[in-house]
Amino acid sequence: MRTAVTTAMVDWKVVATTIYCDLVDADVPIMVFKDWSTKCVGYEKYSENIKEDIANLLKEKVKKLNRRLRCEGPECPRVIAYKNKLFAEHESKNR
């Protein structure tokens, strides 16, 4: 997981990073909001109301990689791990 967050999270509204998601074989942006809710742009792109061009791209990747590609949705362990990392950083700085 690549993270560019190094500043104190004082008065922050959202923290974002891009991670490689092996489930869709792509880099996807993820966001953690001040209320600790999360959003994965990959979920929107690869799962919700998938567009024809993205569906075709996934089909090509499936053939190339010879494995199934499928987003795990909003409760993805990768998103949760990033949120937990930020939460731990936030807690340690506020002690």
Secondary structure, 3 states (H helix, E strand, C coil): CCCCCCCCCCCCCEEEEEEEECCCCEEEEEEEECCCCEEEHHHHHHCCCCCHHHHHHHHHHHHHHCCCCCCCCCCCHHHHHHHHHHHHHHHHHCC
